[in-house]
Amino acid sequence: MLRRNLIAAASFAAPAIASRASLGQTLRSVKMGTAPGAATCAAVGMPALLEPEGIDLELVQIPALGQRMQAVASSDLDIGNGGLSAAMQLATKGSPMQILANGCEGGWLVLAQPSINGWKDLVGKKIAVQSGSTGLVSLNWKLRQEGVHGKVEPVFMDDRDQPAALMRGDVAAICPFEPYAALAEQNGWGKRLWVPYESPIGRTNVGLVGSTAFVKKNPELTRKIVASHVKATQAVAADPTVAVHATIKAFDMTEEVAVRAARNLFFTTDSGAQFVSGLKGLSKMMIDDKLLDKEPDWVSFLNLGYV
């Protein structure tokens, strides 16, 4: 289903030229960690772009963000689509990895029960959020801005469990990643309280991350991989149905929920000053939340020249 929608991406790979595989040449094998879902769906288009370059890109599905980034840091995987907060946590603990490009921004939303009309209404109540996530960091920033930090009880819960908790009234508000925010909103279980992109993090979320050892040893190969990531991401950005179909397939959501979720995802490989500012803002806010002990070594952690 996704292959059909990524036909435009594949067209960048010079289809008129016979592939090296068809000419009997051995393809260079590269392993990339990713996960089912919309935020990382551009990865599906990358193998077709890289095959004519003599590269066999194997997509290894690892849904858990921490495990995926750990596999990149340990060089069990060469590269990976990953949450940048998870990459930052590993990098500051001595794991050799580099951010190579932006990938997908946004995806978070704070929803509250209909009776909640503002942040002060949450005092003494519970809000569900995933532990260690970018959503948690943004949420804590907002609670401080509103003067209610420490007065609202966070309940750490996986994204998939949050809509039902809001529906049952177990919590007064939730801060999930898509498509679970869209699921709760589409079914009327909660209303929007905050679209969390005004903090120093901005919409920073998912990017392309590489093993430092792999990147240093293979600069030309890395350049080709990043180029395919850029082209595949551009194809998804140009055709929102790709993200919609990825959401339906990965999460068994209705088309209405998937369309709503896709509107809160922003596919881009723009890795300039705004992207760097968001990463540095994320680092400082994670330190405030004691999720980081220190900022990463930005000189070695950021390797954005390939974009």
Secondary structure, DSSP 4 states (H G I P E B T S, - for coil): -HHHHTHHHHGGG-TTSPPTTTTTPPPEEEEEEE-SSSTTGGGGGHHHHHGGGTEEEEEEE---HHHHHHHHHTTSSSEEEEEHHHHHHHHTTT--EEEEEEEEEE-B-EEE-TT--SGGGGTTSEEEE-TTSHHHHHHHHHHHHTT-TTTSEEEE--GGGHHHHHHHTS-SEEEPBTTHHHHHHHTTS-EEEE---SSTTTT--EEEEEEHHHHHH-HHHHHHHHHHHHHHHHHHHH-THHHHHHHHHHH---HHHHHHHHTTEEE----SHHHHHHHHHHHHHHHHTTS-SS---HHHHB--TT-
